[in-house]
Amino acid sequence: MAAAEAFFTENNATEAVKYYLNSVLMKRLNPQAYKGLGKAYYTLKKYDKAIESFDKAKEITPFDSELYSELGVCYMAKGNFCKAAKNIIKSIQLDPENTDTQIQLAVCHEIMGEEEMAIMIYGKITETNPDCRKAYVQKATLLMKLDRFEDAINVFRTILKVDKNYHRAYLGIGICFDKFGDMTMAKRYYKKFLKLMPDAVNAKTVMQRLFEINQKQPARENFLKVV
């Protein structure tokens, strides 16, 4: 079991599978071995085998919230969002304090095209966990996809109240103002982003956009995204 976990930690899922299978052979009622096996199979994109492994672990420990969360991820990868949501909800029922699983559910609703449900879930998460930056970012990014730029700006500004140096919030606000056509504000926030992250992957794109604005060229649509 220790060897399997070591291989998995070293990103060698293929070898990890071999050792997890050996652990299962030595001890059939070993939920941790099945769970590890499921994660290794998922890494290898063998989703059916991953689901089978998580299901076996679930038979042994039916109240392990992580297993339902992992099953949710697998079903999402397979495109079965109804089963994904069902398992994620079960995971939340077993561990209602896990914000990552709640975010997972919101993402599932996003993919299903149920954006308002996703926004509601993100809102509930931030109401009870005002420091959950990930939920704010997910919500703001979704609002931008829906062209609700003013709402997105408000969410990004809320993030900055929690962390004034969070670079993605400055970039997001800059993009939103750019979409509005408020080039003065867009430039201000792009510059703040670049000051914090001059070596970011998309820094050159932002600098190019600043150059275009300064040259009074027409704004390009969909020229970058928050990453």
Backbone as CSV, one residue per row, in Angstrom:
resi,resn,N_x,N_y,N_z,CA_x,CA_y,CA_z,C_x,C_y,C_z
1,MET,0.831,-1.205,0.000,0.000,0.000,0.000,0.872,1.264,0.000
2,ALA,1.907,1.275,0.826,2.797,2.436,0.898,3.499,2.660,-0.434
3,ALA,3.895,1.560,-1.087,4.565,1.681,-2.386,3.616,2.254,-3.429
4,ALA,2.354,1.813,-3.385,1.350,2.310,-4.333,1.161,3.811,-4.164
5,GLU,1.068,4.257,-2.913,0.881,5.676,-2.649,2.110,6.483,-3.068
6,ALA,3.277,5.884,-2.905,4.508,6.568,-3.302,4.538,6.768,-4.817
7,PHE,4.177,5.722,-5.567,4.152,5.839,-7.025,3.113,6.868,-7.475
8,PHE,1.965,6.871,-6.802,0.916,7.816,-7.175,1.354,9.247,-6.897
9,THR,2.022,9.443,-5.764,2.538,10.768,-5.408,3.567,11.241,-6.425
10,GLU,4.313,10.285,-6.990,5.343,10.608,-7.979,4.772,10.684,-9.395
11,ASN,3.427,10.723,-9.499,2.741,10.828,-10.787,2.990,9.631,-11.708
12,ASN,3.187,8.486,-11.100,3.332,7.253,-11.879,2.111,6.384,-11.601
13,ALA,0.985,6.759,-12.204,-0.275,6.077,-11.928,-0.269,4.635,-12.403
14,THR,0.446,4.349,-13.492,0.475,2.981,-14.021,1.073,2.014,-13.014
15,GLU,2.205,2.379,-12.429,2.817,1.533,-11.411,1.973,1.504,-10.145
16,ALA,1.350,2.638,-9.819,0.495,2.689,-8.636,-0.643,1.692,-8.742
17,VAL,-1.239,1.565,-9.924,-2.335,0.605,-10.131,-1.883,-0.803,-9.784
18,LYS,-0.692,-1.193,-10.213,-0.177,-2.540,-9.951,-0.083,-2.812,-8.452
19,TYR,0.421,-1.839,-7.715,0.601,-2.039,-6.276,-0.723,-1.972,-5.527
20,TYR,-1.632,-1.114,-5.988,-2.954,-1.077,-5.360,-3.688,-2.400,-5.590
21,LEU,-3.573,-2.944,-6.786,-4.206,-4.232,-7.077,-3.619,-5.334,-6.196
22,ASN,-2.325,-5.255,-5.975,-1.675,-6.235,-5.095,-2.194,-6.091,-3.663
23,SER,-2.416,-4.866,-3.224,-2.955,-4.637,-1.881,-4.356,-5.203,-1.754
24,VAL,-5.139,-5.054,-2.819,-6.505,-5.584,-2.813,-6.488,-7.106,-2.743
25,LEU,-5.561,-7.731,-3.457,-5.457,-9.192,-3.435,-5.079,-9.699,-2.045
26,MET,-4.244,-8.943,-1.362,-3.800,-9.338,-0.028,-4.887,-9.107,1.018
27,LYS,-5.704,-8.074,0.787,-6.764,-7.757,1.750,-7.963,-7.206,0.989
28,ARG,-8.946,-8.077,0.775,-10.098,-7.718,-0.054,-10.917,-6.570,0.528
29,LEU,-11.033,-6.509,1.840,-11.841,-5.471,2.464,-10.975,-4.291,2.895
30,ASN,-10.285,-3.734,1.917,-9.382,-2.613,2.174,-9.889,-1.385,1.402
31,PRO,-10.713,-0.557,2.026,-11.305,0.571,1.296,-10.271,1.571,0.784
32,GLN,-9.178,1.768,1.538,-8.166,2.723,1.111,-7.465,2.259,-0.165
33,ALA,-7.284,0.940,-0.298,-6.663,0.403,-1.508,-7.577,0.630,-2.712
34,TYR,-8.863,0.371,-2.534,-9.816,0.594,-3.625,-9.901,2.084,-3.978
35,LYS,-9.870,2.924,-2.951,-9.939,4.371,-3.191,-8.708,4.829,-3.975
36,GLY,-7.542,4.378,-3.536,-6.311,4.725,-4.244,-6.319,4.201,-5.667
37,LEU,-6.837,2.989,-5.836,-6.934,2.394,-7.161,-7.834,3.233,-8.060
38,GLY,-8.948,3.695,-7.494,-9.864,4.535,-8.255,-9.201,5.826,-8.709
39,LYS,-8.447,6.451,-7.814,-7.767,7.703,-8.163,-6.713,7.468,-9.248
40,ALA,-6.012,6.345,-9.146,-4.994,6.029,-10.151,-5.642,5.787,-11.510
41,TYR,-6.733,5.035,-11.523,-7.444,4.790,-12.781,-7.977,6.094,-13.371
42,TYR,-8.465,6.978,-12.504,-8.983,8.259,-12.991,-7.858,9.054,-13.661
43,THR,-6.691,9.059,-13.034,-5.545,9.763,-13.600,-5.203,9.230,-14.984
44,LEU,-5.392,7.918,-15.153,-5.122,7.282,-16.446,-6.298,7.405,-17.414
45,LYS,-7.350,8.114,-16.979,-8.564,8.329,-17.775,-9.325,7.028,-18.054
46,LYS,-9.148,6.064,-17.165,-9.915,4.823,-17.239,-11.092,4.965,-16.277
47,TYR,-12.058,5.755,-16.703,-13.125,6.193,-15.804,-14.037,5.054,-15.340
48,ASP,-14.320,4.105,-16.214,-15.179,2.986,-15.813,-14.518,2.161,-14.713
49,LYS,-13.229,1.920,-14.869,-12.500,1.174,-13.837,-12.414,1.978,-12.542
50,ALA,-12.261,3.281,-12.680,-12.213,4.139,-11.493,-13.536,4.061,-10.742
51,ILE,-14.637,4.156,-11.475,-15.964,4.084,-10.854,-16.159,2.731,-10.171
52,GLU,-15.735,1.676,-10.822,-15.851,0.337,-10.231,-15.073,0.250,-8.920
53,SER,-13.889,0.829,-8.901,-13.059,0.794,-7.697,-13.674,1.618,-6.568
54,PHE,-14.158,2.803,-6.894,-14.789,3.644,-5.869,-16.063,2.989,-5.338
55,ASP,-16.803,2.328,-6.209,-18.022,1.632,-5.771,-17.693,0.504,-4.796
56,LYS,-16.605,-0.209,-5.054,-16.199,-1.288,-4.146,-15.787,-0.722,-2.782
57,ALA,-15.085,0.408,-2.820,-14.706,1.047,-1.560,-15.946,1.508,-0.818
58,LYS,-16.936,1.981,-1.557,-18.174,2.481,-0.964,-18.962,1.367,-0.280
59,GLU,-18.878,0.149,-0.831,-19.553,-0.997,-0.209,-18.986,-1.284,1.177
60,ILE,-17.686,-1.003,1.340,-17.012,-1.275,2.613,-17.213,-0.117,3.590
61,THR,-17.093,1.109,3.084,-17.256,2.303,3.935,-18.274,3.234,3.273
62,PRO,-19.562,2.968,3.445,-20.608,3.726,2.741,-20.787,5.171,3.206
63,PHE,-20.101,5.576,4.280,-20.269,6.933,4.790,-19.024,7.801,4.584
64,ASP,-18.188,7.394,3.639,-16.997,8.167,3.304,-17.379,9.197,2.238
65,SER,-17.458,10.460,2.631,-17.913,11.507,1.715,-16.993,11.669,0.504
66,GLU,-15.697,11.413,0.696,-14.746,11.586,-0.404,-15.046,10.645,-1.561
67,LEU,-15.521,9.442,-1.241,-15.819,8.471,-2.292,-16.905,8.985,-3.227
68,TYR,-17.930,9.592,-2.666,-19.022,10.125,-3.491,-18.533,11.313,-4.322
69,SER,-17.657,12.103,-3.738,-17.081,13.223,-4.477,-16.258,12.720,-5.661
70,GLU,-15.445,11.695,-5.417,-14.627,11.119,-6.480,-15.502,10.503,-7.568
71,LEU,-16.582,9.853,-7.157,-17.513,9.297,-8.139,-18.134,10.405,-8.975
72,GLY,-18.455,11.514,-8.320,-19.009,12.654,-9.043,-18.062,13.143,-10.130
73,VAL,-16.783,13.234,-9.795,-15.772,13.671,-10.756,-15.692,12.699,-11.930
74,CYS,-15.728,11.410,-11.623,-15.658,10.396,-12.681,-16.848,10.493,-13.630
75,TYR,-18.039,10.624,-13.060,-19.232,10.705,-13.905,-19.238,11.998,-14.724
76,MET,-18.688,13.073,-14.171,-18.564,14.300,-14.946,-17.629,14.081,-16.129
77,ALA,-16.545,13.375,-15.899,-15.588,13.090,-16.976,-16.229,12.254,-18.078
78,LYS,-17.175,11.407,-17.695,-17.868,10.565,-18.670,-19.052,11.283,-19.328
79,GLY,-19.385,12.467,-18.824,-20.500,13.211,-19.395,-21.846,12.834,-18.827
80,ASN,-21.851,12.050,-17.740,-23.109,11.661,-17.095,-23.332,12.602,-15.911
81,PHE,-23.891,13.769,-16.191,-23.974,14.817,-15.182,-25.063,14.563,-14.141
82,CYS,-26.082,13.804,-14.516,-27.122,13.479,-13.531,-26.545,12.609,-12.413
83,LYS,-25.803,11.572,-12.783,-25.172,10.717,-11.779,-24.091,11.482,-11.025
84,ALA,-23.411,12.371,-11.737,-22.379,13.184,-11.083,-23.007,14.021,-9.977
85,ALA,-24.091,14.721,-10.297,-24.752,15.576,-9.307,-25.280,14.764,-8.136
86,LYS,-25.836,13.587,-8.430,-26.386,12.738,-7.371,-25.307,12.350,-6.359
87,ASN,-24.141,11.972,-6.857,-23.057,11.565,-5.960,-22.458,12.759,-5.217
88,ILE,-22.347,13.888,-5.893,-21.797,15.077,-5.242,-22.717,15.539,-4.119
89,ILE,-24.023,15.505,-4.379,-24.988,15.898,-3.336,-24.877,14.970,-2.133
90,LYS,-24.699,13.671,-2.383,-24.524,12.717,-1.287,-23.272,13.045,-0.482
91,SER,-22.213,13.420,-1.174,-20.971,13.789,-0.503,-21.181,15.010,0.391
92,ILE,-21.932,15.991,-0.115,-22.218,17.200,0.665,-23.068,16.875,1.883
93,GLN,-24.016,15.961,1.721,-24.860,15.558,2.855,-24.021,14.926,3.959
94,LEU,-22.990,14.179,3.575,-22.127,13.523,4.554,-21.112,14.489,5.159
95,ASP,-20.732,15.498,4.385,-19.746,16.473,4.869,-20.146,17.873,4.387
96,PRO,-21.121,18.485,5.036,-21.639,19.785,4.588,-20.661,20.946,4.726
97,GLU,-19.538,20.741,5.389,-18.562,21.813,5.570,-17.527,21.867,4.455
98,ASN,-17.549,20.891,3.566,-16.537,20.817,2.506,-16.922,21.730,1.341
99,THR,-16.321,22.899,1.285,-16.666,23.872,0.241,-16.212,23.412,-1.148
100,ASP,-15.133,22.649,-1.219,-14.661,22.163,-2.520,-15.724,21.303,-3.198
101,THR,-16.403,20.470,-2.412,-17.447,19.619,-2.975,-18.646,20.453,-3.400
102,GLN,-18.962,21.489,-2.646,-20.058,22.382,-3.025,-19.733,23.104,-4.330
103,ILE,-18.493,23.523,-4.474,-18.063,24.149,-5.728,-18.165,23.148,-6.877
104,GLN,-17.804,21.916,-6.575,-17.902,20.852,-7.576,-19.332,20.709,-8.088
105,LEU,-20.295,20.810,-7.184,-21.700,20.718,-7.570,-22.089,21.900,-8.459
106,ALA,-21.640,23.095,-8.088,-21.941,24.279,-8.895,-21.361,24.144,-10.300
107,VAL,-20.139,23.649,-10.390,-19.501,23.440,-11.700,-20.307,22.454,-12.533
108,CYS,-20.807,21.414,-11.882,-21.628,20.424,-12.568,-22.870,21.093,-13.169
109,HIS,-23.498,21.970,-12.404,-24.681,22.680,-12.908,-24.297,23.630,-14.052
110,GLU,-23.109,24.226,-13.947,-22.634,25.081,-15.044,-22.556,24.293,-16.341
111,ILE,-21.936,23.126,-16.254,-21.736,22.304,-17.446,-23.076,21.858,-18.018
112,MET,-24.054,21.638,-17.149,-25.379,21.221,-17.607,-26.188,22.383,-18.173
113,GLY,-25.617,23.591,-18.128,-26.312,24.753,-18.647,-27.265,25.379,-17.663
114,GLU,-27.137,25.003,-16.391,-27.997,25.548,-15.339,-27.220,26.622,-14.574
115,GLU,-26.952,27.720,-15.292,-26.072,28.754,-14.748,-26.633,29.428,-13.506
116,GLU,-27.946,29.682,-13.487,-28.526,30.366,-12.329,-28.414,29.517,-11.064
117,MET,-28.566,28.217,-11.226,-28.390,27.312,-10.081,-26.948,27.368,-9.587
118,ALA,-26.011,27.382,-10.520,-24.597,27.462,-10.151,-24.301,28.763,-9.403
119,ILE,-24.835,29.873,-9.905,-24.624,31.177,-9.256,-25.198,31.164,-7.847
120,MET,-26.356,30.537,-7.688,-26.981,30.462,-6.368,-26.107,29.664,-5.396
121,ILE,-25.550,28.560,-5.877,-24.692,27.733,-5.020,-23.436,28.499,-4.627
122,TYR,-22.810,29.170,-5.593,-21.621,29.970,-5.268,-21.969,31.035,-4.233
123,GLY,-23.141,31.650,-4.375,-23.570,32.671,-3.433,-23.742,32.124,-2.032
124,LYS,-24.330,30.933,-1.932,-24.519,30.316,-0.613,-23.181,29.967,0.028
125,ILE,-22.247,29.526,-0.794,-20.927,29.185,-0.264,-20.265,30.421,0.341
126,THR,-20.312,31.528,-0.389,-19.637,32.738,0.092,-20.380,33.386,1.262
127,GLU,-21.674,33.137,1.369,-22.423,33.651,2.521,-21.933,33.017,3.811
128,THR,-21.723,31.703,3.767,-21.300,30.973,4.964,-19.783,30.905,5.110
129,ASN,-19.072,31.111,3.979,-17.607,31.075,3.994,-17.076,32.292,3.232
130,PRO,-17.151,33.467,3.851,-16.769,34.698,3.149,-15.314,34.760,2.714
131,ASP,-14.475,33.870,3.208,-13.068,33.849,2.799,-12.787,32.819,1.706
132,CYS,-13.837,32.188,1.176,-13.646,31.149,0.154,-13.419,31.812,-1.204
133,ARG,-12.189,32.158,-1.471,-11.840,32.891,-2.686,-12.192,32.108,-3.956
134,LYS,-12.027,30.805,-3.909,-12.296,29.984,-5.089,-13.737,30.120,-5.550
135,ALA,-14.668,30.157,-4.616,-16.089,30.288,-4.967,-16.357,31.645,-5.608
136,TYR,-15.733,32.705,-5.077,-15.883,34.036,-5.671,-15.376,34.043,-7.115
137,VAL,-14.197,33.453,-7.316,-13.594,33.446,-8.649,-14.470,32.683,-9.634
138,GLN,-14.964,31.515,-9.204,-15.833,30.720,-10.075,-17.086,31.512,-10.442
139,LYS,-17.663,32.164,-9.454,-18.882,32.936,-9.688,-18.619,34.101,-10.640
140,ALA,-17.546,34.838,-10.397,-17.225,35.985,-11.241,-16.946,35.553,-12.684
141,THR,-16.215,34.461,-12.831,-15.892,33.959,-14.166,-17.153,33.546,-14.914
142,LEU,-18.076,32.895,-14.204,-19.349,32.506,-14.817,-20.151,33.746,-15.224
143,LEU,-20.189,34.755,-14.366,-20.911,35.983,-14.690,-20.329,36.647,-15.938
144,MET,-19.023,36.583,-16.084,-18.398,37.134,-17.289,-18.825,36.358,-18.530
145,LYS,-18.909,35.051,-18.413,-19.354,34.230,-19.542,-20.774,34.596,-19.954
146,LEU,-21.571,35.039,-18.981,-22.959,35.413,-19.242,-23.095,36.887,-19.626
147,ASP,-21.934,37.551,-19.822,-21.900,38.981,-20.165,-22.490,39.874,-19.070
148,ARG,-22.464,39.400,-17.851,-22.932,40.186,-16.715,-21.709,40.834,-16.050
149,PHE,-21.118,41.760,-16.780,-19.820,42.304,-16.385,-19.875,43.156,-15.124
150,GLU,-20.958,43.909,-14.955,-21.066,44.734,-13.748,-21.152,43.861,-12.502
151,ASP,-21.924,42.772,-12.584,-22.018,41.837,-11.456,-20.671,41.175,-11.196
152,ALA,-19.964,40.849,-12.273,-18.648,40.222,-12.127,-17.669,41.168,-11.430
153,ILE,-17.701,42.447,-11.801,-16.824,43.441,-11.165,-17.086,43.497,-9.667
154,ASN,-18.342,43.470,-9.289,-18.682,43.521,-7.861,-18.121,42.322,-7.108
155,VAL,-18.178,41.152,-7.743,-17.638,39.942,-7.102,-16.121,40.044,-6.991
156,PHE,-15.457,40.465,-8.074,-14.002,40.609,-8.033,-13.578,41.614,-6.958
157,ARG,-14.343,42.688,-6.814,-14.009,43.685,-5.796,-14.190,43.132,-4.383
158,THR,-15.136,42.233,-4.234,-15.303,41.562,-2.945,-14.080,40.706,-2.626
159,ILE,-13.538,40.052,-3.662,-12.322,39.253,-3.474,-11.180,40.145,-2.991
160,LEU,-11.067,41.338,-3.578,-9.980,42.246,-3.218,-10.099,42.746,-1.786
161,LYS,-11.303,42.729,-1.232,-11.474,43.092,0.176,-10.851,42.022,1.071
162,VAL,-10.857,40.778,0.566,-10.263,39.661,1.307,-8.756,39.613,1.078
163,ASP,-8.354,39.842,-0.178,-6.933,39.788,-0.542,-6.655,40.877,-1.575
164,LYS,-6.111,42.001,-1.127,-5.903,43.152,-2.009,-4.835,42.905,-3.071
165,ASN,-4.075,41.835,-2.941,-3.029,41.531,-3.911,-3.382,40.361,-4.827
166,TYR,-4.671,40.041,-4.899,-5.056,38.896,-5.730,-5.106,39.332,-7.196
167,HIS,-4.101,38.921,-7.945,-3.897,39.422,-9.305,-5.036,39.086,-10.270
168,ARG,-5.636,37.905,-10.127,-6.690,37.515,-11.062,-7.901,38.441,-10.957
169,ALA,-8.129,38.986,-9.790,-9.252,39.916,-9.629,-9.000,41.199,-10.421
170,TYR,-7.766,41.702,-10.384,-7.450,42.906,-11.156,-7.589,42.643,-12.658
171,LEU,-7.124,41.490,-13.094,-7.251,41.146,-14.504,-8.722,41.025,-14.897
172,GLY,-9.500,40.351,-14.060,-10.917,40.177,-14.348,-11.646,41.505,-14.445
173,ILE,-11.361,42.413,-13.513,-12.006,43.735,-13.540,-11.587,44.499,-14.790
174,GLY,-10.307,44.379,-15.142,-9.825,45.048,-16.349,-10.558,44.574,-17.592
175,ILE,-10.743,43.274,-17.695,-11.455,42.711,-18.845,-12.895,43.215,-18.876
176,CYS,-13.530,43.233,-17.719,-14.930,43.675,-17.657,-15.070,45.125,-18.115
177,PHE,-14.198,46.000,-17.629,-14.267,47.398,-18.055,-13.962,47.520,-19.551
178,ASP,-13.052,46.685,-20.025,-12.727,46.660,-21.452,-13.985,46.321,-22.263
179,LYS,-14.728,45.339,-21.794,-15.962,44.948,-22.476,-16.992,46.078,-22.446
180,PHE,-16.997,46.826,-21.347,-17.894,47.981,-21.223,-17.522,49.095,-22.201
181,GLY,-16.231,49.133,-22.558,-15.739,50.235,-23.367,-15.157,51.362,-22.534
182,ASP,-14.984,51.096,-21.219,-14.370,52.090,-20.334,-12.864,51.829,-20.326
183,MET,-12.179,52.412,-21.298,-10.770,52.110,-21.485,-9.882,52.668,-20.370
184,THR,-10.304,53.781,-19.776,-9.513,54.374,-18.686,-9.437,53.414,-17.505
185,MET,-10.598,52.875,-17.109,-10.626,51.929,-15.993,-9.967,50.602,-16.371
186,ALA,-10.156,50.179,-17.606,-9.535,48.930,-18.053,-8.016,49.039,-17.935
187,LYS,-7.462,50.147,-18.420,-6.015,50.357,-18.338,-5.535,50.347,-16.887
188,ARG,-6.293,50.979,-16.014,-5.898,51.067,-14.606,-5.748,49.670,-13.999
189,TYR,-6.720,48.809,-14.274,-6.676,47.479,-13.662,-5.702,46.542,-14.377
190,TYR,-5.543,46.705,-15.685,-4.522,45.918,-16.381,-3.141,46.231,-15.810
191,LYS,-2.887,47.513,-15.567,-1.583,47.923,-15.025,-1.364,47.366,-13.610
192,LYS,-2.428,47.332,-12.820,-2.320,46.752,-11.479,-2.001,45.269,-11.561
193,PHE,-2.630,44.605,-12.520,-2.350,43.179,-12.721,-0.885,42.982,-13.101
194,LEU,-0.401,43.763,-14.056,0.978,43.612,-14.526,1.992,43.951,-13.438
195,LYS,1.643,44.904,-12.582,2.549,45.256,-11.488,2.727,44.080,-10.535
196,LEU,1.624,43.350,-10.297,1.685,42.197,-9.400,2.266,40.971,-10.081
197,MET,1.970,40.805,-11.392,2.369,39.583,-12.099,3.044,39.912,-13.430
198,PRO,4.204,40.554,-13.398,4.872,40.934,-14.663,5.326,39.740,-15.498
199,ASP,5.493,38.589,-14.863,5.962,37.405,-15.586,4.855,36.373,-15.794
200,ALA,3.612,36.774,-15.636,2.493,35.842,-15.820,2.442,35.344,-17.264
201,VAL,1.848,34.173,-17.452,1.747,33.577,-18.784,1.052,34.520,-19.761
202,ASN,0.004,35.205,-19.291,-0.750,36.098,-20.176,-0.338,37.563,-20.046
203,ALA,0.811,37.832,-19.431,1.267,39.216,-19.262,1.497,39.890,-20.613
204,LYS,2.070,39.163,-21.557,2.336,39.743,-22.880,1.033,40.104,-23.588
205,THR,0.024,39.263,-23.407,-1.274,39.545,-24.018,-1.884,40.813,-23.433
206,VAL,-1.757,40.967,-22.119,-2.291,42.161,-21.459,-1.520,43.400,-21.916
207,MET,-0.198,43.277,-22.029,0.601,44.413,-22.489,0.228,44.795,-23.920
208,GLN,-0.026,43.799,-24.743,-0.447,44.063,-26.113,-1.791,44.787,-26.139
209,ARG,-2.675,44.363,-25.226,-3.982,45.006,-25.159,-3.835,46.475,-24.718
210,LEU,-2.953,46.730,-23.769,-2.692,48.101,-23.335,-2.162,48.949,-24.491
211,PHE,-1.282,48.351,-25.276,-0.740,49.062,-26.438,-1.865,49.422,-27.403
212,GLU,-2.763,48.458,-27.657,-3.887,48.696,-28.567,-4.781,49.825,-28.055
213,ILE,-5.044,49.792,-26.734,-5.892,50.843,-26.150,-5.220,52.198,-26.314
214,ASN,-3.932,52.238,-26.037,-3.197,53.504,-26.155,-3.159,54.023,-27.586
215,GLN,-3.203,53.109,-28.526,-3.221,53.486,-29.941,-4.633,53.769,-30.438
216,LYS,-5.597,53.653,-29.496,-7.013,53.898,-29.807,-7.532,52.986,-30.914
217,GLN,-7.059,51.732,-30.861,-7.543,50.746,-31.814,-8.818,50.122,-31.268
218,PRO,-9.666,49.570,-32.141,-10.901,48.922,-31.678,-10.580,47.751,-30.774
219,ALA,-11.425,47.577,-29.755,-11.231,46.452,-28.827,-11.523,45.144,-29.529
220,ARG,-10.692,44.185,-29.304,-10.938,42.842,-29.846,-11.860,42.082,-28.915
221,GLU,-12.733,41.311,-29.478,-13.638,40.508,-28.668,-12.954,39.220,-28.235
222,ASN,-13.223,38.856,-26.990,-12.748,37.572,-26.470,-11.235,37.400,-26.632
223,PHE,-10.466,38.430,-26.337,-9.039,38.368,-26.591,-8.265,37.636,-25.519
224,LEU,-8.826,37.510,-24.320,-8.164,36.728,-23.289,-9.200,36.299,-22.267
225,LYS,-8.784,35.457,-21.350,-9.673,34.966,-20.302,-8.927,34.947,-18.992
226,VAL,-9.664,34.916,-17.900,-9.052,34.812,-16.582,-8.557,33.393,-16.406
227,VAL,-7.275,33.219,-16.073,-6.727,31.876,-15.887,-6.007,31.810,-14.555
